Amino acid sequence: MNSQPLLPESERRWLHALLVLGTFVLGFLLLGMVAEVLIFFSDILFILVMAWLLAFVLSPIVSVVLRAFPTLPRGLVTILVYLVIFIMVTVVVVLTAQSLVSSIAGFITELPTLNARLPEILAPWQERLQGFGLNVDLVAAFQSVLNGLAGFGGDLVTPLAGLAVASLGAFGNLLLIVFLSLFILMDKDSMVAFMNRMIPPRWADEARLFQTSVASSFGGFMRGQAIQGLIYAAFAVATHLVLGLDFMPASAALVGLLQALPFFGAFVSWA
């Protein structure tokens, strides 16, 4: 007897297409559930990833110091490296804050003088606009802008208070990132050995190759970005010193930070 299929050829094709579409729908539902779980733990995952990244970037500095002073314990060297970096960051932040405060205070102090000189400064532009037949009172417009800037400081009190409260959480996350990265660097060898023991022996060579590839490619890329940021920050400092420009600490810190960011930071810093 010739066995005939239970379903015709056309219906079997529709059933196959339905199974494929159902598989896609089930996959998207599973991705959505996984995304919800990841979003729920996003803060924790962000802290862990940033701590690992910070430890990964600073690991060569600790290794260089250990090669130069092999008798020192790794924990002490790691703490000293973090302490030096903390002092450098604190100095940059303090200098930047002082520059911003002095610049803003000087601008507010000069507002009355600038307001009095507005007719003299804007006279050529006012004449050009009138020559084109445009009756625009530039002096009144700029005076309203300056008066708004003068009262802007009082209006900032409430938003800045809320920002200060919100920044406490960010500061706490930053402390967690620093301390976790500190412990990761101190126990790096133990963690790597534990991860190697978790890998099956038949995949040991591939695991070592993966570690070497990540350390040489991704690690080199991130450290290169950090070095590039430092170079551009030094170039910004030299430019400000030669040309006598203001806002040197803030400008150098911002340029260095943006240049250190991968991909899009360089375009923003040049802009």
Backbone as CSV, one residue per row, in Angstrom:
resi,resn,N_x,N_y,N_z,CA_x,CA_y,CA_z,C_x,C_y,C_z
1,MET,0.833,-1.203,0.000,0.000,0.000,0.000,0.865,1.249,0.000
2,ASN,0.465,2.184,-0.763,1.168,3.462,-0.790,0.623,4.354,0.313
3,SER,1.525,4.772,1.218,1.105,5.651,2.318,0.951,7.072,1.796
4,GLN,-0.222,7.649,2.033,-0.486,9.009,1.601,-0.287,9.962,2.767
5,PRO,0.211,11.171,2.524,0.399,12.138,3.613,-0.931,12.541,4.216
6,LEU,-0.902,12.821,5.515,-2.110,13.219,6.225,-2.638,14.556,5.748
7,LEU,-1.735,15.453,5.339,-2.133,16.783,4.891,-1.672,16.995,3.461
8,PRO,-2.419,17.747,2.705,-1.959,18.082,1.352,-0.692,18.934,1.394
9,GLU,-0.061,19.015,0.241,1.198,19.753,0.162,1.020,21.226,0.528
10,SER,-0.048,21.855,0.085,-0.258,23.278,0.383,-0.469,23.508,1.874
11,GLU,-1.240,22.592,2.524,-1.481,22.761,3.955,-0.207,22.515,4.761
12,ARG,0.611,21.562,4.309,1.877,21.320,5.006,2.796,22.528,4.899
13,ARG,2.770,23.229,3.800,3.575,24.451,3.669,3.078,25.536,4.622
14,TRP,1.755,25.680,4.698,1.207,26.664,5.634,1.550,26.305,7.078
15,LEU,1.504,25.013,7.408,1.856,24.588,8.761,3.327,24.860,9.054
16,HIS,4.191,24.633,8.080,5.614,24.922,8.254,5.840,26.421,8.462
17,ALA,5.149,27.246,7.661,5.287,28.698,7.842,4.765,29.134,9.204
18,LEU,3.653,28.513,9.657,3.103,28.858,10.972,4.077,28.486,12.084
19,LEU,4.735,27.339,11.964,5.721,26.942,12.971,6.912,27.901,12.991
20,VAL,7.346,28.339,11.817,8.462,29.292,11.761,8.069,30.615,12.403
21,LEU,6.866,31.119,12.062,6.413,32.377,12.656,6.223,32.241,14.163
22,GLY,5.685,31.102,14.603,5.535,30.880,16.041,6.871,30.844,16.757
23,THR,7.880,30.272,16.104,9.216,30.258,16.706,9.767,31.667,16.852
24,PHE,9.559,32.500,15.810,10.013,33.892,15.904,9.281,34.646,17.011
25,VAL,7.965,34.457,17.088,7.190,35.146,18.126,7.643,34.707,19.507
26,LEU,7.846,33.411,19.695,8.313,32.913,20.985,9.699,33.454,21.317
27,GLY,10.564,33.565,20.298,11.892,34.132,20.535,11.825,35.587,20.961
28,PHE,10.947,36.367,20.298,10.808,37.776,20.691,10.224,37.913,22.090
29,LEU,9.259,37.056,22.440,8.716,37.091,23.798,9.791,36.767,24.825
30,LEU,10.633,35.780,24.511,11.714,35.429,25.422,12.715,36.567,25.550
31,LEU,13.029,37.227,24.425,13.932,38.380,24.487,13.337,39.509,25.325
32,GLY,12.022,39.725,25.194,11.383,40.753,26.003,11.443,40.441,27.489
33,MET,11.244,39.169,27.852,11.328,38.788,29.267,12.746,38.956,29.798
34,VAL,13.729,38.553,28.986,15.125,38.723,29.409,15.468,40.203,29.531
35,ALA,14.967,41.029,28.603,15.233,42.472,28.677,14.616,43.082,29.929
36,GLU,13.424,42.626,30.313,12.808,43.136,31.543,13.643,42.785,32.765
37,VAL,14.177,41.563,32.793,15.030,41.168,33.921,16.308,42.002,33.941
38,LEU,16.911,42.214,32.760,18.135,43.017,32.701,17.878,44.464,33.103
39,ILE,16.732,45.015,32.684,16.401,46.387,33.079,16.195,46.477,34.581
40,PHE,15.604,45.443,35.170,15.372,45.445,36.618,16.695,45.475,37.379
41,PHE,17.700,44.767,36.852,19.012,44.733,37.501,20.026,45.620,36.778
42,SER,19.554,46.622,36.048,20.458,47.429,35.225,21.466,48.204,36.071
43,ASP,21.039,48.739,37.210,21.966,49.501,38.057,23.104,48.621,38.562
44,ILE,22.758,47.415,39.003,23.791,46.500,39.509,24.729,46.085,38.383
45,LEU,24.164,45.755,37.223,25.006,45.359,36.094,25.906,46.502,35.643
46,PHE,25.377,47.726,35.645,26.190,48.882,35.259,27.361,49.066,36.220
47,ILE,27.109,48.933,37.520,28.179,49.088,38.510,29.240,48.014,38.318
48,LEU,28.820,46.765,38.094,29.786,45.676,37.913,30.613,45.872,36.643
49,VAL,29.951,46.257,35.552,30.679,46.445,34.289,31.662,47.606,34.397
50,MET,31.249,48.718,34.989,32.138,49.867,35.121,33.297,49.568,36.068
51,ALA,33.031,48.798,37.138,34.120,48.416,38.045,35.130,47.533,37.322
52,TRP,34.638,46.565,36.544,35.564,45.720,35.783,36.334,46.548,34.760
53,LEU,35.657,47.484,34.092,36.329,48.302,33.085,37.401,49.186,33.715
54,LEU,37.106,49.777,34.871,38.104,50.606,35.551,39.305,49.772,35.980
55,ALA,39.043,48.589,36.529,40.152,47.710,36.909,40.940,47.255,35.686
56,PHE,40.245,47.030,34.576,40.906,46.586,33.355,41.831,47.667,32.807
57,VAL,41.402,48.923,32.867,42.219,50.027,32.350,43.422,50.293,33.247
58,LEU,43.238,50.177,34.566,44.321,50.486,35.502,45.242,49.298,35.770
59,SER,44.895,48.135,35.285,45.722,46.951,35.545,47.154,47.090,35.024
60,PRO,47.402,47.653,33.817,48.797,47.789,33.370,49.630,48.695,34.260
61,ILE,49.025,49.736,34.841,49.789,50.617,35.734,50.260,49.847,36.957
62,VAL,49.360,49.042,37.527,49.738,48.222,38.684,50.818,47.220,38.296
63,SER,50.704,46.628,37.116,51.710,45.654,36.674,53.073,46.310,36.479
64,VAL,53.095,47.529,35.921,54.369,48.234,35.731,55.023,48.541,37.074
65,VAL,54.239,49.001,38.039,54.797,49.303,39.366,55.303,48.034,40.040
66,LEU,54.583,46.926,39.877,55.024,45.666,40.478,56.310,45.158,39.835
67,ARG,56.458,45.362,38.526,57.719,44.963,37.889,58.873,45.839,38.342
68,ALA,58.593,47.117,38.604,59.651,48.009,39.081,59.997,47.746,40.543
69,PHE,58.995,47.387,41.354,59.212,47.112,42.783,58.595,45.752,43.114
70,PRO,59.289,44.672,42.779,58.689,43.337,42.962,58.501,42.932,44.417
71,THR,59.155,43.601,45.344,59.016,43.227,46.753,57.734,43.768,47.384
72,LEU,57.115,44.752,46.759,55.896,45.328,47.322,54.708,44.400,47.097
73,PRO,53.810,44.298,48.067,52.604,43.480,47.864,51.657,44.120,46.862
74,ARG,50.921,43.269,46.161,50.022,43.771,45.115,48.929,44.665,45.695
75,GLY,48.425,44.316,46.869,47.376,45.127,47.479,47.840,46.536,47.785
76,LEU,49.062,46.674,48.317,49.591,48.000,48.633,49.804,48.819,47.365
77,VAL,50.333,48.191,46.323,50.553,48.904,45.059,49.221,49.369,44.469
78,THR,48.218,48.511,44.524,46.901,48.885,43.997,46.317,50.072,44.750
79,ILE,46.420,50.054,46.073,45.901,51.165,46.883,46.651,52.457,46.568
80,LEU,47.980,52.371,46.402,48.763,53.568,46.087,48.385,54.141,44.722
81,VAL,48.179,53.268,43.734,47.783,53.737,42.399,46.434,54.446,42.464
82,TYR,45.494,53.856,43.172,44.179,54.492,43.302,44.273,55.806,44.070
83,LEU,45.141,55.851,45.071,45.291,57.082,45.849,45.860,58.205,44.989
84,VAL,46.858,57.892,44.171,47.441,58.905,43.283,46.403,59.404,42.276
85,ILE,45.652,58.479,41.695,44.623,58.878,40.730,43.541,59.715,41.409
86,PHE,43.173,59.337,42.640,42.166,60.113,43.368,42.654,61.537,43.630
87,ILE,43.926,61.679,43.994,44.479,63.023,44.235,44.479,63.838,42.945
88,MET,44.868,63.212,41.837,44.887,63.928,40.558,43.478,64.367,40.145
89,VAL,42.509,63.466,40.283,41.133,63.819,39.921,40.599,64.921,40.826
90,THR,40.937,64.852,42.126,40.484,65.885,43.061,41.062,67.244,42.694
91,VAL,42.350,67.273,42.334,42.981,68.541,41.945,42.308,69.120,40.701
92,VAL,42.036,68.258,39.713,41.383,68.735,38.487,39.986,69.272,38.787
93,VAL,39.237,68.552,39.629,37.875,68.995,39.960,37.902,70.317,40.714
94,VAL,38.832,70.453,41.673,38.914,71.692,42.452,39.299,72.863,41.557
95,LEU,40.303,72.658,40.695,40.710,73.738,39.790,39.590,74.120,38.826
96,THR,38.886,73.108,38.320,37.775,73.393,37.416,36.667,74.159,38.124
97,ALA,36.342,73.738,39.346,35.294,74.430,40.107,35.698,75.864,40.421
98,GLN,36.972,76.061,40.812,37.434,77.424,41.087,37.362,78.299,39.843
99,SER,37.760,77.739,38.704,37.712,78.514,37.465,36.283,78.892,37.104
100,LEU,35.367,77.942,37.244,33.977,78.235,36.916,33.379,79.260,37.866
101,VAL,33.668,79.108,39.166,33.108,80.040,40.146,33.638,81.447,39.918
102,SER,34.959,81.557,39.707,35.537,82.888,39.484,35.038,83.505,38.185
103,SER,34.882,82.679,37.157,34.400,83.212,35.879,32.956,83.679,35.992
104,ILE,32.111,82.882,36.649,30.710,83.277,36.809,30.600,84.523,37.679
105,ALA,31.397,84.570,38.767,31.366,85.753,39.636,31.838,86.995,38.890
106,GLY,32.904,86.858,38.093,33.377,87.993,37.312,32.362,88.455,36.285
107,PHE,31.670,87.484,35.669,30.648,87.849,34.685,29.497,88.603,35.342
108,ILE,29.062,88.141,36.514,27.972,88.823,37.221,28.409,90.220,37.659
109,THR,29.682,90.343,38.078,30.178,91.660,38.490,30.224,92.636,37.317
110,GLU,30.567,92.123,36.132,30.679,92.989,34.958,29.353,93.244,34.260
111,LEU,28.275,92.626,34.737,26.995,92.818,34.066,26.547,94.283,34.027
112,PRO,26.639,95.060,35.136,26.224,96.473,35.034,27.034,97.269,34.016
113,THR,28.366,97.048,33.998,29.203,97.756,33.021,28.839,97.367,31.596
114,LEU,28.632,96.066,31.385,28.249,95.605,30.051,26.885,96.148,29.648
115,ASN,25.983,96.225,30.623,24.652,96.759,30.334,24.718,98.237,29.945
116,ALA,25.617,98.982,30.593,25.758,100.409,30.269,26.411,100.624,28.907
117,ARG,27.275,99.691,28.477,27.975,99.850,27.197,27.221,99.239,26.029
118,LEU,26.065,98.672,26.271,25.329,98.021,25.186,25.017,98.955,24.020
119,PRO,24.533,100.194,24.256,24.262,101.063,23.090,25.490,101.300,22.226
120,GLU,26.656,101.476,22.863,27.888,101.693,22.093,28.291,100.446,21.324
121,ILE,28.156,99.286,21.956,28.585,98.039,21.309,27.655,97.670,20.158
122,LEU,26.361,97.861,20.362,25.381,97.412,19.372,25.032,98.462,18.332
123,ALA,25.630,99.657,18.415,25.293,100.721,17.459,25.557,100.317,16.007
124,PRO,26.732,99.735,15.652,26.934,99.345,14.239,25.922,98.319,13.759
125,TRP,25.590,97.334,14.598,24.625,96.313,14.202,23.218,96.902,14.074
126,GLN,22.900,97.858,14.944,21.595,98.508,14.854,21.465,99.280,13.543
127,GLU,22.541,99.949,13.137,22.517,100.691,11.875,22.365,99.753,10.678
128,ARG,23.024,98.591,10.731,22.900,97.645,9.620,21.473,97.122,9.507
129,LEU,20.872,96.792,10.645,19.494,96.309,10.602,18.543,97.376,10.070
130,GLN,18.755,98.627,10.497,17.910,99.705,9.987,18.144,99.942,8.502
131,GLY,19.383,99.692,8.044,19.649,99.823,6.617,18.899,98.796,5.794
132,PHE,18.636,97.610,6.368,17.840,96.591,5.686,16.343,96.799,5.876
133,GLY,15.968,97.855,6.595,14.555,98.121,6.815,13.951,97.351,7.960
134,LEU,14.783,96.835,8.870,14.293,96.067,10.015,14.318,96.952,11.254
135,ASN,13.159,97.166,11.833,13.058,97.991,13.037,13.104,97.083,14.275
136,VAL,14.302,96.734,14.668,14.521,95.866,15.830,15.366,96.627,16.834
137,ASP,14.888,96.695,18.060,15.629,97.379,19.125,16.578,96.374,19.782
138,LEU,17.819,96.320,19.287,18.789,95.369,19.824,19.151,95.676,21.266
139,VAL,19.228,96.941,21.617,19.623,97.312,22.977,18.608,96.788,23.983
140,ALA,17.325,96.990,23.701,16.291,96.507,24.620,16.297,94.985,24.708
141,ALA,16.509,94.322,23.550,16.524,92.860,23.558,17.681,92.323,24.390
142,PHE,18.888,92.878,24.196,20.043,92.393,24.944,19.957,92.783,26.417
143,GLN,19.366,93.923,26.714,19.201,94.291,28.118,18.258,93.329,28.834
144,SER,17.217,92.899,28.160,16.320,91.916,28.773,17.031,90.585,28.995
145,VAL,17.910,90.208,28.045,18.682,88.970,28.216,19.625,89.080,29.405
146,LEU,20.326,90.212,29.518,21.252,90.397,30.636,20.517,90.458,31.965
147,ASN,19.357,91.097,31.989,18.576,91.122,33.224,18.103,89.720,33.606
148,GLY,17.777,88.931,32.594,17.408,87.549,32.882,18.568,86.745,33.422
149,LEU,19.778,86.985,32.880,20.960,86.296,33.401,21.276,86.732,34.822
150,ALA,21.040,87.996,35.124,21.310,88.469,36.479,20.408,87.786,37.497
151,GLY,19.156,87.545,37.119,18.249,86.867,38.045,18.267,85.367,37.918
152,PHE,19.120,84.866,37.032,19.176,83.421,36.823,19.760,82.689,38.019
153,GLY,20.666,83.361,38.740,21.289,82.714,39.894,20.288,82.382,40.972
154,GLY,19.342,83.312,41.233,18.334,83.016,42.240,17.395,81.903,41.809
155,ASP,17.084,81.852,40.512,16.193,80.801,40.031,16.840,79.432,40.050
156,LEU,18.172,79.382,40.108,18.866,78.100,40.107,18.909,77.440,41.475
157,VAL,18.492,78.113,42.516,18.644,77.562,43.865,17.855,76.264,44.016
158,THR,16.575,76.292,43.620,15.739,75.101,43.786,16.201,73.942,42.907
159,PRO,16.467,74.144,41.591,16.971,73.014,40.806,18.301,72.479,41.301
160,LEU,19.205,73.360,41.739,20.497,72.883,42.217,20.350,72.092,43.507
161,ALA,19.395,72.476,44.357,19.167,71.701,45.574,18.692,70.289,45.226
162,GLY,17.769,70.203,44.266,17.332,68.877,43.833,18.444,68.093,43.173
163,LEU,19.291,68.800,42.401,20.421,68.126,41.768,21.412,67.617,42.800
164,ALA,21.617,68.381,43.865,22.533,67.942,44.920,22.018,66.686,45.603
165,VAL,20.700,66.623,45.837,20.134,65.424,46.458,20.250,64.230,45.513
166,ALA,19.963,64.460,44.222,20.053,63.362,43.260,21.483,62.898,43.055
167,SER,22.447,63.813,43.217,23.846,63.438,43.007,24.380,62.535,44.111
168,LEU,23.684,62.477,45.255,24.133,61.578,46.320,24.087,60.124,45.856
169,GLY,23.032,59.768,45.116,22.960,58.408,44.593,24.065,58.122,43.597
170,ALA,24.346,59.082,42.710,25.441,58.899,41.751,26.780,58.794,42.458
171,PHE,26.973,59.585,43.517,28.223,59.507,44.271,28.356,58.151,44.963
172,GLY,27.237,57.626,45.480,27.281,56.293,46.084,27.627,55.222,45.069
173,ASN,27.040,55.296,43.865,27.390,54.341,42.812,28.853,54.460,42.414
174,LEU,29.367,55.697,42.383,30.778,55.895,42.054,31.688,55.257,43.101
175,LEU,31.328,55.390,44.365,32.121,54.753,45.420,32.095,53.234,45.281
176,LEU,30.920,52.679,44.969,30.837,51.230,44.769,31.711,50.787,43.601
177,ILE,31.696,51.556,42.509,32.524,51.210,41.353,34.001,51.232,41.721
178,VAL,34.425,52.264,42.449,35.842,52.388,42.815,36.262,51.248,43.728
179,PHE,35.464,50.954,44.747,35.849,49.909,45.691,35.804,48.527,45.049
180,LEU,34.797,48.269,44.214,34.751,46.978,43.536,35.937,46.810,42.589
181,SER,36.269,47.856,41.839,37.431,47.763,40.952,38.721,47.591,41.746
182,LEU,38.786,48.208,42.928,39.960,48.041,43.785,40.122,46.588,44.203
183,PHE,39.032,45.954,44.629,39.106,44.549,45.034,39.365,43.637,43.840
184,ILE,38.815,43.992,42.671,39.081,43.190,41.477,40.564,43.218,41.130
185,LEU,41.184,44.389,41.215,42.613,44.483,40.918,43.460,43.765,41.961
186,MET,43.063,43.852,43.222,43.847,43.214,44.272,43.798,41.693,44.167
187,ASP,42.647,41.132,43.788,42.480,39.679,43.693,42.390,39.210,42.246
188,LYS,43.063,39.917,41.350,42.963,39.580,39.937,43.445,38.161,39.655
189,ASP,44.600,37.791,40.181,45.150,36.461,39.905,44.237,35.361,40.431
190,SER,43.689,35.554,41.616,42.789,34.543,42.185,41.517,34.413,41.355
191,MET,40.986,35.541,40.887,39.772,35.494,40.068,40.026,34.808,38.734
192,VAL,41.159,35.124,38.100,41.482,34.489,36.821,41.687,32.992,37.000
193,ALA,42.370,32.590,38.081,42.568,31.164,38.344,41.238,30.457,38.601
194,PHE,40.330,31.114,39.323,39.012,30.520,39.578,38.231,30.359,38.280
195,MET,38.273,31.360,37.405,37.578,31.255,36.128,38.174,30.156,35.256
196,ASN,39.490,30.000,35.293,40.127,28.936,34.512,39.750,27.554,35.034
197,ARG,39.556,27.428,36.349,39.137,26.134,36.900,37.697,25.800,36.529
198,MET,36.890,26.822,36.282,35.499,26.579,35.902,35.360,26.122,34.450
199,ILE,36.371,26.364,33.637,36.316,26.012,32.216,36.725,24.552,32.044
200,PRO,35.995,23.781,31.216,36.395,22.390,30.955,37.797,22.311,30.359
201,PRO,38.546,21.251,30.665,39.937,21.154,30.180,40.060,21.200,28.656
202,ARG,39.060,20.659,27.943,39.175,20.641,26.475,39.060,22.036,25.863
203,TRP,38.554,22.990,26.653,38.441,24.363,26.159,39.451,25.298,26.811
204,ALA,40.427,24.752,27.485,41.394,25.591,28.206,42.217,26.447,27.244
205,ASP,42.645,25.851,26.118,43.451,26.623,25.163,42.646,27.768,24.554
206,GLU,41.379,27.489,24.192,40.533,28.552,23.637,40.284,29.655,24.661
207,ALA,40.140,29.274,25.926,39.912,30.283,26.966,41.129,31.183,27.134
208,ARG,42.321,30.585,27.127,43.538,31.403,27.231,43.700,32.303,26.012
209,LEU,43.363,31.779,24.830,43.424,32.605,23.621,42.431,33.768,23.708
210,PHE,41.241,33.505,24.247,40.249,34.568,24.403,40.740,35.635,25.378
211,GLN,41.331,35.217,26.501,41.860,36.181,27.465,42.963,37.031,26.847
212,THR,43.850,36.390,26.098,44.939,37.135,25.459,44.410,38.109,24.411
213,SER,43.410,37.664,23.640,42.851,38.532,22.597,42.157,39.745,23.202
214,VAL,41.383,39.522,24.271,40.694,40.642,24.918,41.696,41.618,25.516
215,ALA,42.735,41.075,26.174,43.731,41.946,26.802,44.501,42.765,25.775
216,SER,44.769,42.182,24.598,45.583,42.887,23.606,44.767,43.815,22.716
217,SER,43.535,43.439,22.380,42.729,44.251,21.461,41.853,45.249,22.206
218,PHE,40.894,44.746,22.971,39.991,45.651,23.685,40.731,46.464,24.737
219,GLY,41.640,45.807,25.460,42.407,46.537,26.465,43.276,47.613,25.850
220,GLY,43.931,47.287,24.729,44.739,48.297,24.054,43.901,49.448,23.535
221,PHE,42.701,49.137,23.045,41.816,50.196,22.552,41.408,51.143,23.676
222,MET,40.983,50.603,24.827,40.537,51.445,25.932,41.693,52.260,26.503
223,ARG,42.861,51.634,26.646,44.003,52.390,27.178,44.473,53.435,26.176
224,GLY,44.381,53.102,24.888,44.719,54.102,23.883,43.789,55.301,23.931
225,GLN,42.498,55.053,24.179,41.559,56.161,24.329,41.911,57.026,25.532
226,ALA,42.286,56.377,26.643,42.655,57.144,27.839,43.910,57.981,27.593
227,ILE,44.912,57.389,26.932,46.140,58.137,26.623,45.843,59.282,25.661
228,GLN,44.966,59.038,24.692,44.590,60.100,23.760,43.907,61.246,24.494
229,GLY,43.053,60.923,25.467,42.416,61.971,26.262,43.420,62.798,27.032
230,LEU,44.427,62.147,27.615,45.468,62.883,28.342,46.277,63.783,27.409
231,ILE,46.583,63.281,26.210,47.357,64.084,25.252,46.573,65.325,24.829
232,TYR,45.300,65.143,24.529,44.489,66.293,24.114,44.270,67.265,25.264
233,ALA,44.158,66.752,26.492,44.040,67.651,27.642,45.306,68.485,27.805
234,ALA,46.485,67.849,27.646,47.741,68.595,27.722,47.846,69.618,26.592
235,PHE,47.383,69.242,25.396,47.391,70.186,24.271,46.461,71.369,24.545
236,ALA,45.308,71.107,25.167,44.387,72.198,25.509,45.001,73.130,26.545
237,VAL,45.715,72.558,27.527,46.389,73.392,28.533,47.445,74.271,27.871
238,ALA,48.248,73.679,26.977,49.282,74.458,26.292,48.668,75.568,25.437
239,THR,47.560,75.272,24.760,46.897,76.285,23.933,46.388,77.446,24.776
240,HIS,45.791,77.136,25.927,45.295,78.197,26.803,46.439,79.046,27.360
241,LEU,47.556,78.390,27.690,48.683,79.151,28.233,49.309,80.052,27.178
242,VAL,49.435,79.559,25.953,50.067,80.351,24.897,49.180,81.521,24.483
243,LEU,47.893,81.268,24.315,46.977,82.309,23.839,46.356,83.126,24.960
244,GLY,46.609,82.748,26.206,46.047,83.489,27.330,44.542,83.392,27.440
245,LEU,43.987,82.221,27.151,42.541,82.039,27.198,42.077,81.734,28.616
246,ASP,40.799,81.994,28.858,40.204,81.702,30.159,39.668,80.266,30.191
247,PHE,39.189,79.886,31.373,38.571,78.566,31.592,39.520,77.416,31.254
248,MET,40.792,77.535,31.564,41.748,76.490,31.213,41.441,75.158,31.895
249,PRO,41.242,75.093,33.233,40.983,73.778,33.848,39.717,73.121,33.320
250,ALA,38.642,73.902,33.211,37.384,73.323,32.734,37.507,72.846,31.292
251,SER,38.135,73.650,30.444,38.278,73.282,29.039,39.160,72.051,28.873
252,ALA,40.296,72.011,29.585,41.202,70.869,29.463,40.547,69.590,29.972
253,ALA,39.846,69.681,31.111,39.184,68.495,31.658,38.083,67.998,30.731
254,LEU,37.300,68.922,30.165,36.215,68.524,29.269,36.746,67.918,27.976
255,VAL,37.782,68.528,27.400,38.360,67.994,26.161,38.974,66.618,26.402
256,GLY,39.719,66.462,27.502,40.320,65.167,27.802,39.286,64.090,28.034
257,LEU,38.213,64.431,28.756,37.165,63.444,29.023,36.438,63.038,27.751
258,LEU,36.107,64.015,26.914,35.396,63.690,25.679,36.272,62.915,24.706
259,GLN,37.557,63.263,24.624,38.451,62.526,23.733,38.674,61.093,24.215
260,ALA,38.563,60.861,25.519,38.732,59.503,26.038,37.520,58.627,25.760
261,LEU,36.358,59.243,25.505,35.163,58.458,25.206,35.278,57.856,23.810
262,PRO,34.982,56.565,23.654,35.105,55.943,22.335,34.048,56.458,21.360
263,PHE,34.406,56.409,20.086,33.527,56.642,18.948,33.042,58.091,18.844
264,PHE,32.124,58.532,19.704,31.461,59.821,19.525,32.092,60.947,20.329
265,GLY,32.940,60.631,21.291,33.511,61.675,22.130,34.375,62.651,21.366
266,ALA,35.136,62.154,20.396,36.034,63.029,19.636,35.251,64.064,18.833
267,PHE,34.137,63.655,18.214,33.348,64.607,17.422,32.755,65.693,18.315
268,VAL,32.281,65.313,19.506,31.692,66.297,20.413,32.754,67.257,20.921
269,SER,33.955,66.742,21.239,35.013,67.609,21.769,35.484,68.607,20.724
270,TRP,35.577,68.185,19.460,35.985,69.125,18.416,34.907,70.168,18.158
271,ALA,33.640,69.780,18.343,32.554,70.737,18.150,32.556,71.793,19.242
